Amino acid sequence: MSNVLEFDIMDCLPKTLQHHITDVIREALADEDIDPATIGFHLAAYYTLEGASNCPHCNEEDDDD
């Protein structure tokens, strides 16, 4: 993934939003019977240097066709 930049954006968010995101993730993990204390996570944004055509999410087939 040398043509993709990753930005950790969690530290740029207000503390209240950081706590809300953390709570949502912990609740989702608990719903899957995963102990949130056993894993770490961060919120990241990705930017492809060569355009959206290299983004796997942008190139997914539309299943509604």
N, CA, C, O and CB atoms as a CASP TS submission, in Angstrom:
PFRMAT TS
TARGET T0000
AUTHOR 0000-0000-0000
METHOD Language model
MODEL 1
PARENT N/A
ATOM      1  N   MET     1       0.825  -1.197   0.000  1.00  0.00           N
ATOM      2  CA  MET     1       0.000   0.000   0.000  1.00  0.00           C
ATOM      3  C   MET     1       0.863   1.252   0.000  1.00  0.00           C
ATOM      4  O   MET     1       0.546   2.218   0.695  1.00  0.00           O
ATOM      5  CB  MET     1      -0.935   0.003   1.204  1.00  0.00           C
ATOM      6  N   SER     2       1.929   1.253  -0.755  1.00  0.00           N
ATOM      7  CA  SER     2       2.812   2.406  -0.782  1.00  0.00           C
ATOM      8  C   SER     2       2.171   3.621  -1.431  1.00  0.00           C
ATOM      9  O   SER     2       2.639   4.740  -1.223  1.00  0.00           O
ATOM     10  CB  SER     2       4.077   2.060  -1.502  1.00  0.00           C
ATOM     11  N   ASN     3       1.114   3.434  -2.211  1.00  0.00           N
ATOM     12  CA  ASN     3       0.457   4.565  -2.852  1.00  0.00           C
ATOM     13  C   ASN     3      -0.728   5.087  -2.031  1.00  0.00           C
ATOM     14  O   ASN     3      -1.528   5.875  -2.534  1.00  0.00           O
ATOM     15  CB  ASN     3      -0.012   4.167  -4.241  1.00  0.00           C
ATOM     16  N   VAL     4      -0.843   4.652  -0.771  1.00  0.00           N
ATOM     17  CA  VAL     4      -1.942   5.068   0.098  1.00  0.00           C
ATOM     18  C   VAL     4      -1.372   5.728   1.344  1.00  0.00           C
ATOM     19  O   VAL     4      -0.502   5.167   2.010  1.00  0.00           O
ATOM     20  CB  VAL     4      -2.843   3.862   0.478  1.00  0.00           C
ATOM     21  N   LEU     5      -1.864   6.916   1.654  1.00  0.00           N
ATOM     22  CA  LEU     5      -1.483   7.606   2.888  1.00  0.00           C
ATOM     23  C   LEU     5      -2.521   7.312   3.956  1.00  0.00           C
ATOM     24  O   LEU     5      -3.719   7.301   3.673  1.00  0.00           O
ATOM     25  CB  LEU     5      -1.347   9.141   2.659  1.00  0.00           C
ATOM     26  N   GLU     6      -2.073   7.075   5.175  1.00  0.00           N
ATOM     27  CA  GLU     6      -2.974   6.830   6.296  1.00  0.00           C
ATOM     28  C   GLU     6      -2.831   7.970   7.291  1.00  0.00           C
ATOM     29  O   GLU     6      -1.721   8.358   7.654  1.00  0.00           O
ATOM     30  CB  GLU     6      -2.677   5.459   6.973  1.00  0.00           C
ATOM     31  N   PHE     7      -3.955   8.495   7.723  1.00  0.00           N
ATOM     32  CA  PHE     7      -3.968   9.570   8.702  1.00  0.00           C
ATOM     33  C   PHE     7      -4.746   9.116   9.933  1.00  0.00           C
ATOM     34  O   PHE     7      -5.904   8.716   9.820  1.00  0.00           O
ATOM     35  CB  PHE     7      -4.584  10.861   8.102  1.00  0.00           C
ATOM     36  N   ASP     8      -4.123   9.175  11.098  1.00  0.00           N
ATOM     37  CA  ASP     8      -4.813   8.873  12.348  1.00  0.00           C
ATOM     38  C   ASP     8      -5.524  10.151  12.778  1.00  0.00           C
ATOM     39  O   ASP     8      -4.875  11.138  13.124  1.00  0.00           O
ATOM     40  CB  ASP     8      -3.814   8.355  13.465  1.00  0.00           C
ATOM     41  N   ILE     9      -6.848  10.136  12.757  1.00  0.00           N
ATOM     42  CA  ILE     9      -7.593  11.359  13.022  1.00  0.00           C
ATOM     43  C   ILE     9      -8.202  11.419  14.421  1.00  0.00           C
ATOM     44  O   ILE     9      -8.814  12.426  14.774  1.00  0.00           O
ATOM     45  CB  ILE     9      -8.675  11.507  12.008  1.00  0.00           C
ATOM     46  N   MET    10      -8.050  10.375  15.218  1.00  0.00           N
ATOM     47  CA  MET    10      -8.661  10.345  16.547  1.00  0.00           C
ATOM     48  C   MET    10      -8.158  11.506  17.407  1.00  0.00           C
ATOM     49  O   MET    10      -8.950  12.139  18.105  1.00  0.00           O
ATOM     50  CB  MET    10      -8.367   9.004  17.243  1.00  0.00           C
ATOM     51  N   ASP    11      -6.867  11.792  17.368  1.00  0.00           N
ATOM     52  CA  ASP    11      -6.307  12.856  18.208  1.00  0.00           C
ATOM     53  C   ASP    11      -6.777  14.247  17.789  1.00  0.00           C
ATOM     54  O   ASP    11      -6.685  15.189  18.575  1.00  0.00           O
ATOM     55  CB  ASP    11      -4.795  12.802  18.168  1.00  0.00           C
ATOM     56  N   CYS    12      -7.278  14.389  16.564  1.00  0.00           N
ATOM     57  CA  CYS    12      -7.747  15.685  16.077  1.00  0.00           C
ATOM     58  C   CYS    12      -9.188  15.984  16.491  1.00  0.00           C
ATOM     59  O   CYS    12      -9.656  17.113  16.349  1.00  0.00           O
ATOM     60  CB  CYS    12      -7.633  15.737  14.570  1.00  0.00           C
ATOM     61  N   LEU    13      -9.884  14.977  16.999  1.00  0.00           N
ATOM     62  CA  LEU    13     -11.290  15.145  17.358  1.00  0.00           C
ATOM     63  C   LEU    13     -11.437  15.677  18.776  1.00  0.00           C
ATOM     64  O   LEU    13     -10.566  15.446  19.614  1.00  0.00           O
ATOM     65  CB  LEU    13     -12.037  13.824  17.215  1.00  0.00           C
ATOM     66  N   PRO    14     -12.533  16.389  19.056  1.00  0.00           N
ATOM     67  CA  PRO    14     -12.797  16.831  20.431  1.00  0.00           C
ATOM     68  C   PRO    14     -12.924  15.614  21.363  1.00  0.00           C
ATOM     69  O   PRO    14     -13.367  14.546  20.943  1.00  0.00           O
ATOM     70  CB  PRO    14     -14.095  17.698  20.489  1.00  0.00           C
ATOM     71  N   LYS    15     -12.535  15.789  22.607  1.00  0.00           N
ATOM     72  CA  LYS    15     -12.546  14.679  23.576  1.00  0.00           C
ATOM     73  C   LYS    15     -13.918  14.038  23.694  1.00  0.00           C
ATOM     74  O   LYS    15     -14.015  12.818  23.826  1.00  0.00           O
ATOM     75  CB  LYS    15     -12.094  15.168  24.946  1.00  0.00           C
ATOM     76  N   THR    16     -14.994  14.843  23.650  1.00  0.00           N
ATOM     77  CA  THR    16     -16.335  14.262  23.773  1.00  0.00           C
ATOM     78  C   THR    16     -16.635  13.323  22.608  1.00  0.00           C
ATOM     79  O   THR    16     -17.254  12.276  22.798  1.00  0.00           O
ATOM     80  CB  THR    16     -17.396  15.371  23.840  1.00  0.00           C
ATOM     81  N   LEU    17     -16.201  13.692  21.409  1.00  0.00           N
ATOM     82  CA  LEU    17     -16.405  12.830  20.254  1.00  0.00           C
ATOM     83  C   LEU    17     -15.526  11.586  20.337  1.00  0.00           C
ATOM     84  O   LEU    17     -15.962  10.499  19.957  1.00  0.00           O
ATOM     85  CB  LEU    17     -16.116  13.595  18.964  1.00  0.00           C
ATOM     86  N   GLN    18     -14.304  11.728  20.824  1.00  0.00           N
ATOM     87  CA  GLN    18     -13.421  10.573  21.012  1.00  0.00           C
ATOM     88  C   GLN    18     -14.070   9.567  21.954  1.00  0.00           C
ATOM     89  O   GLN    18     -14.060   8.365  21.689  1.00  0.00           O
ATOM     90  CB  GLN    18     -12.045  11.017  21.565  1.00  0.00           C
ATOM     91  N   HIS    19     -14.633  10.061  23.051  1.00  0.00           N
ATOM     92  CA  HIS    19     -15.278   9.172  24.024  1.00  0.00           C
ATOM     93  C   HIS    19     -16.519   8.509  23.426  1.00  0.00           C
ATOM     94  O   HIS    19     -16.770   7.328  23.670  1.00  0.00           O
ATOM     95  CB  HIS    19     -15.659   9.953  25.292  1.00  0.00           C
ATOM     96  N   HIS    20     -17.285   9.253  22.654  1.00  0.00           N
ATOM     97  CA  HIS    20     -18.482   8.686  22.025  1.00  0.00           C
ATOM     98  C   HIS    20     -18.105   7.579  21.042  1.00  0.00           C
ATOM     99  O   HIS    20     -18.715   6.510  21.052  1.00  0.00           O
ATOM    100  CB  HIS    20     -19.286   9.785  21.303  1.00  0.00           C
ATOM    101  N   ILE    21     -17.115   7.824  20.204  1.00  0.00           N
ATOM    102  CA  ILE    21     -16.655   6.816  19.244  1.00  0.00           C
ATOM    103  C   ILE    21     -16.153   5.576  19.974  1.00  0.00           C
ATOM    104  O   ILE    21     -16.464   4.450  19.583  1.00  0.00           O
ATOM    105  CB  ILE    21     -15.543   7.391  18.342  1.00  0.00           C
ATOM    106  N   THR    22     -15.384   5.783  21.023  1.00  0.00           N
ATOM    107  CA  THR    22     -14.869   4.667  21.816  1.00  0.00           C
ATOM    108  C   THR    22     -16.012   3.851  22.406  1.00  0.00           C
ATOM    109  O   THR    22     -15.971   2.621  22.380  1.00  0.00           O
ATOM    110  CB  THR    22     -13.951   5.179  22.935  1.00  0.00           C
ATOM    111  N   ASP    23     -17.029   4.521  22.936  1.00  0.00           N
ATOM    112  CA  ASP    23     -18.181   3.825  23.512  1.00  0.00           C
ATOM    113  C   ASP    23     -18.924   3.009  22.458  1.00  0.00           C
ATOM    114  O   ASP    23     -19.321   1.873  22.714  1.00  0.00           O
ATOM    115  CB  ASP    23     -19.135   4.827  24.164  1.00  0.00           C
ATOM    116  N   VAL    24     -19.111   3.589  21.271  1.00  0.00           N
ATOM    117  CA  VAL    24     -19.814   2.881  20.198  1.00  0.00           C
ATOM    118  C   VAL    24     -19.050   1.625  19.793  1.00  0.00           C
ATOM    119  O   VAL    24     -19.650   0.569  19.592  1.00  0.00           O
ATOM    120  CB  VAL    24     -20.008   3.801  18.977  1.00  0.00           C
ATOM    121  N   ILE    25     -17.736   1.736  19.673  1.00  0.00           N
ATOM    122  CA  ILE    25     -16.915   0.579  19.295  1.00  0.00           C
ATOM    123  C   ILE    25     -16.951  -0.479  20.381  1.00  0.00           C
ATOM    124  O   ILE    25     -17.075  -1.667  20.082  1.00  0.00           O
ATOM    125  CB  ILE    25     -15.464   1.006  19.022  1.00  0.00           C
ATOM    126  N   ARG    26     -16.845  -0.068  21.635  1.00  0.00           N
ATOM    127  CA  ARG    26     -16.889  -1.042  22.743  1.00  0.00           C
ATOM    128  C   ARG    26     -18.228  -1.766  22.794  1.00  0.00           C
ATOM    129  O   ARG    26     -18.267  -2.972  23.033  1.00  0.00           O
ATOM    130  CB  ARG    26     -16.630  -0.342  24.087  1.00  0.00           C
ATOM    131  N   GLU    27     -19.331  -1.045  22.571  1.00  0.00           N
ATOM    132  CA  GLU    27     -20.653  -1.672  22.565  1.00  0.00           C
ATOM    133  C   GLU    27     -20.782  -2.668  21.413  1.00  0.00           C
ATOM    134  O   GLU    27     -21.347  -3.749  21.583  1.00  0.00           O
ATOM    135  CB  GLU    27     -21.751  -0.604  22.464  1.00  0.00           C
ATOM    136  N   ALA    28     -20.264  -2.306  20.255  1.00  0.00           N
ATOM    137  CA  ALA    28     -20.316  -3.217  19.105  1.00  0.00           C
ATOM    138  C   ALA    28     -19.492  -4.472  19.372  1.00  0.00           C
ATOM    139  O   ALA    28     -19.906  -5.574  19.013  1.00  0.00           O
ATOM    140  CB  ALA    28     -19.809  -2.511  17.833  1.00  0.00           C
ATOM    141  N   LEU    29     -18.344  -4.314  19.992  1.00  0.00           N
ATOM    142  CA  LEU    29     -17.517  -5.473  20.335  1.00  0.00           C
ATOM    143  C   LEU    29     -18.216  -6.343  21.366  1.00  0.00           C
ATOM    144  O   LEU    29     -18.196  -7.569  21.260  1.00  0.00           O
ATOM    145  CB  LEU    29     -16.148  -5.024  20.865  1.00  0.00           C
ATOM    146  N   ALA    30     -18.828  -5.725  22.353  1.00  0.00           N
ATOM    147  CA  ALA    30     -19.533  -6.482  23.383  1.00  0.00           C
ATOM    148  C   ALA    30     -20.684  -7.272  22.773  1.00  0.00           C
ATOM    149  O   ALA    30     -20.960  -8.392  23.202  1.00  0.00           O
ATOM    150  CB  ALA    30     -20.055  -5.543  24.479  1.00  0.00           C
ATOM    151  N   ASP    31     -21.361  -6.696  21.770  1.00  0.00           N
ATOM    152  CA  ASP    31     -22.442  -7.401  21.083  1.00  0.00           C
ATOM    153  C   ASP    31     -21.938  -8.659  20.385  1.00  0.00           C
ATOM    154  O   ASP    31     -22.697  -9.607  20.184  1.00  0.00           O
ATOM    155  CB  ASP    31     -23.113  -6.480  20.071  1.00  0.00           C
ATOM    156  N   GLU    32     -20.667  -8.668  20.017  1.00  0.00           N
ATOM    157  CA  GLU    32     -20.042  -9.824  19.363  1.00  0.00           C
ATOM    158  C   GLU    32     -19.299 -10.708  20.369  1.00  0.00           C
ATOM    159  O   GLU    32     -18.535 -11.592  19.982  1.00  0.00           O
ATOM    160  CB  GLU    32     -19.075  -9.354  18.269  1.00  0.00           C
ATOM    161  N   ASP    33     -19.527 -10.462  21.660  1.00  0.00           N
ATOM    162  CA  ASP    33     -18.864 -11.209  22.743  1.00  0.00           C
ATOM    163  C   ASP    33     -17.343 -11.106  22.688  1.00  0.00           C
ATOM    164  O   ASP    33     -16.633 -12.068  22.982  1.00  0.00           O
ATOM    165  CB  ASP    33     -19.267 -12.671  22.686  1.00  0.00           C
ATOM    166  N   ILE    34     -16.855  -9.930  22.311  1.00  0.00           N
ATOM    167  CA  ILE    34     -15.418  -9.652  22.292  1.00  0.00           C
ATOM    168  C   ILE    34     -15.133  -8.691  23.426  1.00  0.00           C
ATOM    169  O   ILE    34     -15.782  -7.652  23.547  1.00  0.00           O
ATOM    170  CB  ILE    34     -14.949  -9.061  20.910  1.00  0.00           C
ATOM    171  N   ASP    35     -14.159  -9.039  24.260  1.00  0.00           N
ATOM    172  CA  ASP    35     -13.777  -8.166  25.361  1.00  0.00           C
ATOM    173  C   ASP    35     -12.980  -6.994  24.802  1.00  0.00           C
ATOM    174  O   ASP    35     -11.868  -7.181  24.308  1.00  0.00           O
ATOM    175  CB  ASP    35     -12.954  -8.940  26.434  1.00  0.00           C
ATOM    176  N   PRO    36     -13.542  -5.781  24.875  1.00  0.00           N
ATOM    177  CA  PRO    36     -12.846  -4.635  24.284  1.00  0.00           C
ATOM    178  C   PRO    36     -11.511  -4.323  24.948  1.00  0.00           C
ATOM    179  O   PRO    36     -10.687  -3.619  24.364  1.00  0.00           O
ATOM    180  CB  PRO    36     -13.723  -3.425  24.354  1.00  0.00           C
ATOM    181  N   ALA    37     -11.288  -4.817  26.124  1.00  0.00           N
ATOM    182  CA  ALA    37     -10.021  -4.568  26.810  1.00  0.00           C
ATOM    183  C   ALA    37      -8.876  -5.357  26.175  1.00  0.00           C
ATOM    184  O   ALA    37      -7.708  -5.078  26.445  1.00  0.00           O
ATOM    185  CB  ALA    37     -10.144  -4.928  28.292  1.00  0.00           C
ATOM    186  N   THR    38      -9.203  -6.341  25.331  1.00  0.00           N
ATOM    187  CA  THR    38      -8.153  -7.192  24.765  1.00  0.00           C
ATOM    188  C   THR    38      -7.612  -6.682  23.429  1.00  0.00           C
ATOM    189  O   THR    38      -6.648  -7.235  22.899  1.00  0.00           O
ATOM    190  CB  THR    38      -8.680  -8.590  24.586  1.00  0.00           C
ATOM    191  N   ILE    39      -8.227  -5.632  22.884  1.00  0.00           N
ATOM    192  CA  ILE    39      -7.753  -5.132  21.598  1.00  0.00           C
ATOM    193  C   ILE    39      -7.584  -3.628  21.654  1.00  0.00           C
ATOM    194  O   ILE    39      -8.125  -2.961  22.536  1.00  0.00           O
ATOM    195  CB  ILE    39      -8.717  -5.519  20.471  1.00  0.00           C
ATOM    196  N   GLY    40      -6.834  -3.105  20.710  1.00  0.00           N
ATOM    197  CA  GLY    40      -6.702  -1.660  20.573  1.00  0.00           C
ATOM    198  C   GLY    40      -7.276  -1.240  19.235  1.00  0.00           C
ATOM    199  O   GLY    40      -7.440  -2.071  18.343  1.00  0.00           O
ATOM    200  N   PHE    41      -7.579   0.028  19.085  1.00  0.00           N
ATOM    201  CA  PHE    41      -8.097   0.519  17.827  1.00  0.00           C
ATOM    202  C   PHE    41      -7.727   1.978  17.673  1.00  0.00           C
ATOM    203  O   PHE    41      -7.407   2.660  18.646  1.00  0.00           O
ATOM    204  CB  PHE    41      -9.615   0.328  17.742  1.00  0.00           C
ATOM    205  N   HIS    42      -7.774   2.447  16.437  1.00  0.00           N
ATOM    206  CA  HIS    42      -7.617   3.864  16.159  1.00  0.00           C
ATOM    207  C   HIS    42      -8.484   4.215  14.962  1.00  0.00           C
ATOM    208  O   HIS    42      -8.814   3.352  14.148  1.00  0.00           O
ATOM    209  CB  HIS    42      -6.126   4.229  15.899  1.00  0.00           C
ATOM    210  N   LEU    43      -8.839   5.443  14.864  1.00  0.00           N
ATOM    211  CA  LEU    43      -9.665   5.913  13.760  1.00  0.00           C
ATOM    212  C   LEU    43      -8.732   6.488  12.714  1.00  0.00           C
ATOM    213  O   LEU    43      -7.926   7.372  13.006  1.00  0.00           O
ATOM    214  CB  LEU    43     -10.722   6.973  14.232  1.00  0.00           C
ATOM    215  N   ALA    44      -8.842   5.984  11.493  1.00  0.00           N
ATOM    216  CA  ALA    44      -7.923   6.413  10.444  1.00  0.00           C
ATOM    217  C   ALA    44      -8.687   6.798   9.189  1.00  0.00           C
ATOM    218  O   ALA    44      -9.796   6.325   8.940  1.00  0.00           O
ATOM    219  CB  ALA    44      -6.909   5.310  10.130  1.00  0.00           C
ATOM    220  N   ALA    45      -8.074   7.656   8.418  1.00  0.00           N
ATOM    221  CA  ALA    45      -8.578   8.029   7.102  1.00  0.00           C
ATOM    222  C   ALA    45      -7.494   7.657   6.100  1.00  0.00           C
ATOM    223  O   ALA    45      -6.304   7.775   6.391  1.00  0.00           O
ATOM    224  CB  ALA    45      -8.947   9.568   7.023  1.00  0.00           C
ATOM    225  N   TYR    46      -7.908   7.208   4.921  1.00  0.00           N
ATOM    226  CA  TYR    46      -6.967   6.795   3.895  1.00  0.00           C
ATOM    227  C   TYR    46      -7.158   7.634   2.638  1.00  0.00           C
ATOM    228  O   TYR    46      -8.286   7.958   2.263  1.00  0.00           O
ATOM    229  CB  TYR    46      -7.134   5.302   3.578  1.00  0.00           C
ATOM    230  N   TYR    47      -6.072   7.977   2.001  1.00  0.00           N
ATOM    231  CA  TYR    47      -6.099   8.755   0.767  1.00  0.00           C
ATOM    232  C   TYR    47      -5.185   8.079  -0.234  1.00  0.00           C
ATOM    233  O   TYR    47      -4.008   7.854   0.048  1.00  0.00           O
ATOM    234  CB  TYR    47      -5.669  10.236   1.010  1.00  0.00           C
ATOM    235  N   THR    48      -5.715   7.756  -1.398  1.00  0.00           N
ATOM    236  CA  THR    48      -4.880   7.147  -2.434  1.00  0.00           C
ATOM    237  C   THR    48      -4.189   8.230  -3.234  1.00  0.00           C
ATOM    238  O   THR    48      -4.820   9.208  -3.635  1.00  0.00           O
ATOM    239  CB  THR    48      -5.717   6.243  -3.362  1.00  0.00           C
ATOM    240  N   LEU    49      -2.907   8.065  -3.467  1.00  0.00           N
ATOM    241  CA  LEU    49      -2.113   9.059  -4.176  1.00  0.00           C
ATOM    242  C   LEU    49      -2.395   9.078  -5.673  1.00  0.00           C
ATOM    243  O   LEU    49      -2.140  10.082  -6.338  1.00  0.00           O
ATOM    244  CB  LEU    49      -0.651   8.805  -3.942  1.00  0.00           C
ATOM    245  N   GLU    50      -2.919   7.980  -6.206  1.00  0.00           N
ATOM    246  CA  GLU    50      -3.146   7.895  -7.644  1.00  0.00           C
ATOM    247  C   GLU    50      -4.625   7.982  -7.994  1.00  0.00           C
ATOM    248  O   GLU    50      -5.009   7.608  -9.102  1.00  0.00           O
ATOM    249  CB  GLU    50      -2.566   6.607  -8.188  1.00  0.00           C
ATOM    250  N   GLY    51      -5.445   8.451  -7.106  1.00  0.00           N
ATOM    251  CA  GLY    51      -6.864   8.623  -7.399  1.00  0.00           C
ATOM    252  C   GLY    51      -7.734   7.505  -6.871  1.00  0.00           C
ATOM    253  O   GLY    51      -7.238   6.484  -6.395  1.00  0.00           O
ATOM    254  N   ALA    52      -9.020   7.706  -6.959  1.00  0.00           N
ATOM    255  CA  ALA    52     -10.000   6.772  -6.402  1.00  0.00           C
ATOM    256  C   ALA    52      -9.989   5.418  -7.096  1.00  0.00           C
ATOM    257  O   ALA    52     -10.482   4.444  -6.527  1.00  0.00           O
ATOM    258  CB  ALA    52     -11.379   7.366  -6.490  1.00  0.00           C
ATOM    259  N   SER    53      -9.447   5.323  -8.301  1.00  0.00           N
ATOM    260  CA  SER    53      -9.456   4.056  -9.025  1.00  0.00           C
ATOM    261  C   SER    53      -8.641   2.983  -8.307  1.00  0.00           C
ATOM    262  O   SER    53      -8.835   1.796  -8.566  1.00  0.00           O
ATOM    263  CB  SER    53      -8.919   4.256 -10.431  1.00  0.00           C
ATOM    264  N   ASN    54      -7.737   3.373  -7.412  1.00  0.00           N
ATOM    265  CA  ASN    54      -6.936   2.414  -6.667  1.00  0.00           C
ATOM    266  C   ASN    54      -7.567   2.052  -5.317  1.00  0.00           C
ATOM    267  O   ASN    54      -7.026   1.226  -4.582  1.00  0.00           O
ATOM    268  CB  ASN    54      -5.542   2.968  -6.451  1.00  0.00           C
ATOM    269  N   CYS    55      -8.680   2.652  -4.999  1.00  0.00           N
ATOM    270  CA  CYS    55      -9.332   2.411  -3.719  1.00  0.00           C
ATOM    271  C   CYS    55     -10.217   1.169  -3.822  1.00  0.00           C
ATOM    272  O   CYS    55     -11.146   1.146  -4.629  1.00  0.00           O
ATOM    273  CB  CYS    55     -10.165   3.645  -3.283  1.00  0.00           C
ATOM    274  N   PRO    56      -9.945   0.132  -3.014  1.00  0.00           N
ATOM    275  CA  PRO    56     -10.750  -1.092  -3.114  1.00  0.00           C
ATOM    276  C   PRO    56     -12.211  -0.855  -2.771  1.00  0.00           C
ATOM    277  O   PRO    56     -13.083  -1.538  -3.308  1.00  0.00           O
ATOM    278  CB  PRO    56     -10.186  -2.161  -2.202  1.00  0.00           C
ATOM    279  N   HIS    57     -12.500   0.093  -1.891  1.00  0.00           N
ATOM    280  CA  HIS    57     -13.880   0.373  -1.526  1.00  0.00           C
ATOM    281  C   HIS    57     -14.626   1.065  -2.657  1.00  0.00           C
ATOM    282  O   HIS    57     -15.819   0.823  -2.842  1.00  0.00           O
ATOM    283  CB  HIS    57     -13.930   1.225  -0.271  1.00  0.00           C
ATOM    284  N   CYS    58     -13.953   1.921  -3.416  1.00  0.00           N
ATOM    285  CA  CYS    58     -14.581   2.627  -4.532  1.00  0.00           C
ATOM    286  C   CYS    58     -14.812   1.702  -5.710  1.00  0.00           C
ATOM    287  O   CYS    58     -15.685   1.967  -6.537  1.00  0.00           O
ATOM    288  CB  CYS    58     -13.727   3.809  -4.963  1.00  0.00           C
ATOM    289  N   ASN    59     -14.053   0.626  -5.807  1.00  0.00           N
ATOM    290  CA  ASN    59     -14.140  -0.277  -6.954  1.00  0.00           C
ATOM    291  C   ASN    59     -15.031  -1.487  -6.703  1.00  0.00           C
ATOM    292  O   ASN    59     -15.124  -2.366  -7.560  1.00  0.00           O
ATOM    293  CB  ASN    59     -12.767  -0.745  -7.334  1.00  0.00           C
ATOM    294  N   GLU    60     -15.696  -1.553  -5.535  1.00  0.00           N
ATOM    295  CA  GLU    60     -16.564  -2.671  -5.260  1.00  0.00           C
ATOM    296  C   GLU    60     -17.740  -2.676  -6.224  1.00  0.00           C
ATOM    297  O   GLU    60     -18.272  -1.622  -6.571  1.00  0.00           O
ATOM    298  CB  GLU    60     -17.049  -2.626  -3.819  1.00  0.00           C
ATOM    299  N   GLU    61     -18.140  -3.854  -6.650  1.00  0.00           N
ATOM    300  CA  GLU    61     -19.296  -3.971  -7.543  1.00  0.00           C
ATOM    301  C   GLU    61     -20.564  -3.607  -6.790  1.00  0.00           C
ATOM    302  O   GLU    61     -20.707  -3.923  -5.609  1.00  0.00           O
ATOM    303  CB  GLU    61     -19.406  -5.403  -8.126  1.00  0.00           C
ATOM    304  N   ASP    62     -21.463  -2.952  -7.465  1.00  0.00           N
ATOM    305  CA  ASP    62     -22.760  -2.594  -6.875  1.00  0.00           C
ATOM    306  C   ASP    62     -23.643  -3.826  -6.891  1.00  0.00           C
ATOM    307  O   ASP    62     -24.044  -4.298  -7.955  1.00  0.00           O
ATOM    308  CB  ASP    62     -23.440  -1.410  -7.647  1.00  0.00           C
ATOM    309  N   ASP    63     -23.950  -4.356  -5.694  1.00  0.00           N
ATOM    310  CA  ASP    63     -24.728  -5.601  -5.585  1.00  0.00           C
ATOM    311  C   ASP    63     -26.203  -5.392  -5.878  1.00  0.00           C
ATOM    312  O   ASP    63     -26.944  -6.370  -5.979  1.00  0.00           O
ATOM    313  CB  ASP    63     -24.571  -6.195  -4.199  1.00  0.00           C
ATOM    314  N   ASP    64     -26.663  -4.139  -6.020  1.00  0.00           N
ATOM    315  CA  ASP    64     -28.078  -3.874  -6.247  1.00  0.00           C
ATOM    316  C   ASP    64     -28.495  -4.054  -7.701  1.00  0.00           C
ATOM    317  O   ASP    64     -29.687  -4.022  -8.008  1.00  0.00           O
ATOM    318  CB  ASP    64     -28.408  -2.483  -5.802  1.00  0.00           C
ATOM    319  N   ASP    65     -27.528  -4.243  -8.603  1.00  0.00           N
ATOM    320  CA  ASP    65     -27.861  -4.385 -10.037  1.00  0.00           C
ATOM    321  C   ASP    65     -28.520  -5.705 -10.325  1.00  0.00           C
ATOM    322  O   ASP    65     -28.863  -5.987 -11.473  1.00  0.00           O
ATOM    323  CB  ASP    65     -26.614  -4.248 -10.898  1.00  0.00           C
TER
END
